[in-house]
Amino acid sequence: MRDIAERAGVSESAVSFALNGRPGVSEVTRARVRRVAEQLGWRPSAAARQLSGEGAATVGFVLARPAHTLGVDSFFLQLVSGIQEVLAERHLGLLFQVVEDVEDECAVYRRWWAEHRVDGVLAVDPRTDDPRPGVLDELGLPAVVIGGAPDERHSGLSTVWADDAGAMAAVVGELHALGHRRIVHIAGIPGLAHTERRMRSLRAEAERHGLTEVRSVTTDYSDVEGAAVTRSVLSGPAAPTALIYDNDVMAVAGVAAAAELGFSVPDDVSVVAWEDSVLCRMVKPWLSALSRDSVEFGRTAARELTSLLDGSPARTVRVPLPELIVRQSTGRAREA
């Protein structure tokens, strides 16, 4: 501040007013101070802002998932890309941490709050009986729950949600129209709210269509478990004629596993991936998939959090329904 004041020919207090956007200096002086600050390469200090009560200029993001499953999951890479776009516009940092479970995640929130490390957080993978909204509510830490249920209400917490039930209904409807009566949903991690919504929707649609040989099998989202479950269900009696995978990685691994067992896709078994990605167009046949703009999903979540930080009330926002892109991996059931 002293260097800027000397070069701009003003007092240090005028520099403080100008750089912090406070009244007390003319617009001409403010512009001159900022111009000198830029010439000297000045940047605001997060530590100083924190000490003065102006916030940490940082947003927190904790992921409680097995670390070995993250490197192959394209959804989170795209989600974080969208989040970072919006935060960069606001000159906000992103503090990211991977933990073992939800209890550890809650402990991280409490530590960040006590140390004034973050101004708000983005919470992902809502669970059934999830303790995190209560903890964040208790701490008064602004937060956005990504993928939460639209009917959940917590003061200070916004929700950005996707209609998993509607997406599953669209997939089952397409497969039913193609004559498929034995369908297995190779799902993600049990206990996650969106996993449970998809499984409930599958059961509801099966009942609506009169399908009795439809079920879900949970996994850890990895290619290893996706392939293992595929081998298991296709090797059993009355093998399914259609498989729905909860991500693109498991679907690609499932196609390879099916081929090992002598099953042809889609002649013997149809395949649908939940997340469309470049992977779905790098395997033969190209995979039918549910497509959504995951980068925009991240942008939406980040915008809602910055809105909370600006003092706006919490709200619930729905992202567009994923679109089923039909490609070569789905066809009429042979029995039909």
N, C-alpha and C positions, 0 to 999 in steps of 0.2 A: 504493500500500500504506500509506503514511503517513496519507493522508486517511481510509482505511477504519479503520486502527488507532485513530486519534484519536476517530472517531465511535463505534466499537464499544467503546472502552475497553479495548483489548487491545494486546499488543505486535505489532510488524511480523512477527516470526517466527510468531506465532500466526495472523496473517492468511495467511501463506504456507502453513502447514500446512492451514488450513481450506479455502482455495481450490484447493489441489492434491490434496485428498482424502487427506492423509497423517495418520498417527497423531500424537498429541501434544497434541490439544485435545479437550475434551468435545463431545458432540453438541449441547449447548445453545449453546456458544460457536461451533461450526461454523455452526449455523443463523443465529445473530445476525450473524456476519461476512458470510455469503452474502446475508442480507437487506440489510445496509448496502451491500454491493457492488452489488446490483441497484438500490438507490435512487440510487447515485452513477453508474449507467450503466457500470459496469466490464465489460470484455470481455477474455478472455485474449489476449495478444499472440503471434501466430504466430512473430514474429522472436525474442521472448524464449524461447519454448518450444524453438525450434530451438537457440539458444545453450546452453540448459541440457540439451540432449540428449533432449528429450521429443518430438521429431518436428516435422514441418512442418504437420501437420493439413491436408494437401492431397494429393489424388490426381491423377495425371497421365493424360491421354488424348490421344494423337497420332493423327492421321488422314492417311495417305499416299495421297491420291486427288486427281484433278484438281479444283481448286476450283470450276470451273464446273458440276460434276455434283452438288454438295452441296445447293444451294438447292432442288432439286426432288425430293430423295430423302426420302420420309416416314419410311423405316425408321430412319435415324439420329436424326431429331428425336424419335421415340418412344423409341428406345433411350436417348438422353441424358436424356429426361424420367424414365425409370425409374431410371437411375443417380443422378440428382440427388435424387430422393425419398429414397433410402436414405442418401446422403451428408449430406443436410440433417438427418436424424434424429440423425446422429452429430456434427453441427457440423463436417463436413469440407468443405473447398473443392475445386473441380474446376478444374484447370489444363489448358486445351484448346489444341492447336496443330495447324495444318494444314501439311504439308510436301510436297515434290515426290515423294520416293520413300523406300523402306525404308532406304537408307543414311543419308539425312537423319534418319529417325526414330531409328535407332540412335544417331546423334550427339546428338540431343536427350536420349535416355535417359542417355547418359554425362554430359552437361552437368548435367542435373537431379540426378543422383546426386552428382556432384562438389560441386555447390552446395547440397546438402541441400534441394532445392526441394520434393520430394515424398516421401511415405512409401511409396507403391506406385503401380502403373500398371495401366490397363486397355488391353490390346492387341487390336485388331480386324483383320479381313481377313488371317488367316493365309495364308501363301504356301506353295507347294511349295519346298523347299530354303530355308526361312525362317531368316535369321540372327538374328532378334530373340530367340527363346527362349534361345539360347546366350548372347547379350549380357546379357540380364536375369539369367540364371543366374550368369554371371560376376560381375556387379555385386552379386548378392545382394539385388536389388530385388524385393520381393513383387509378384506380378503375376497377373492373370487373363487368359487368352487366350479371347476371345469368338469362337466359331465354329471352334475348333480341332478336331483329330482326337482321338477318344477314346482311341486307343492311344499317343498321345505322352506321354512322362513327363519332366518336368524338376523338380528339387528347388526348392521355393519357388513354383512356378507351378501354379495351378489352371486347369482348362479347363471352359468352359461351351459345350456343343455342341448343334447341331440335326441331326436325321437328314435331310440333304438328299437322300440316295439313296432313302430310303423315300418322301419327298414326291414325288420325280420318278416313282418307280414307280407311285404312286397316280394321277398325272396321265396317264401313258402308258396305264395300264390303263383309265381312263375314256374316253380318246380311242379306244383300240382297240375298246372295247365299242360305241362309236358308229360304227364302220366306217372310221375314219381309218387310212390306210396310208402317206400321205406327210405327215410331220411335221417341222417345222423348229423347233429350239430357239434363240431369239435370246437368247444368253447375255450375262453380264456380262464383267468384265475378265479376260483370260486370265492364268493363273498364280495366281489366288486359289484357295485350297484348296476353298472351297465351290463355285466355278465348275467346277473340275475334277471334284469329286464328282458334281455334277449331270450333267455331260457323260458321265462314265463310266457313271452309272446309266442315262442315256438309251440309250447303246449296248447295255448289258446287257439292258435291257427290250426293245429293238428285236430283239435276237437271240432272246430268249425267245419273243417273239410272231411271229417270222419276218418282220419288217418290214425291207425292204431300202432304202427311200427315206426314211431318217430321218437327220438331221444337226444339228450345232450350229454357230452362227456367233457369234463373240465381238464385243463392243462395249465402249464406255466407260460404259455404263448411262444415257447421256443420251437425251433425247427425239429429238435430231437424228439420232444414229446408229441409234436404234430405228426411226425412220421410214425412214431411208435403206436399212437392211438389209431392211425389209419390202418396199419398192418393188423391191429387187433380186431377192429370192426369188420374189415374186409375178409378176415380169415374165419370169422365165426359163421354160424348157421344163418341163413337168410340174410346175406350180405346186403347192405344198403345200395340203392341205385343212385343216391345223391348225397353229397357231403358239403356241408356249409362250414367254412373255417372262419374263426374270429380275427384272423389277420392274414396278410399276404404271405408272410414267411412260412407259416404252417401250411398254407395251401400249396405253395411250390414244393415243400418237402413232402406233402401228401401225394402229389402227382407222381413224384419219383418213387415213393413207397408203393403206390398202386401199380406202377409199371413193373416193379420188382416181382410183384405177385402175379403178374400176367393180366392185369386189368387194363383195358384201354379206356382213355378219356376222350370223348364222352360216350363212346359206344356201350361200355359196361357200367360206368359210373360217371355222373355229372359232378362238376366241382364249381363252387362259388366262394370267392374270397371276400371278407368284409371290407378290407381297406384296399382300394385300387392304388397301384404304384407301378413304377417302371418294371418291377419284378414280374408283375402279371403279364407283361408283354415281352418277357425275355425267355419264357418257357413255352414249349409246344405241347399241346395247343395253348393259344392265348387264353388267359383265365377271365371268365365272367366275374365281375366284381362290383361291390358297392363303392361308388365314387363320391367323395366329398372334398371340399377345399380345406385341408387340415391347416394350411398356412393361415387362411382367413379365420379359422377357428381360434388360432393363437392370437391373431390381431384383435379379434372381438373380445377375448378374455382380457388382454392387456388394456384395451380401451376402457373396459368396464372398471378395471382396477384403478387406472389413472383418474377416472371419473370419481370414484370413491375418495381418492386422495385429494381431489379438488373440492370435496365437500358435498358432492351429490348423494342422494339417498340410494340405498341398496335396491337392486331390482333383479328380475329374472329375464333372461334373454334366450330365445330359442334360435339355433342355427338351422339353415335349410336342411330338409330331409335328404339323406344320401340317395343318389340316383343309381339304380341297378343298370350297369353296362353289360349287355349280353354279348358274349364273344363265343369262341369255339369250344369252350370247356363244358357247355351245357347243351343237351340235346334230349330228344324224346327217350323215355325209359324203354328199354328193349321189351319189357313185358307188355307195355302199352301197344 
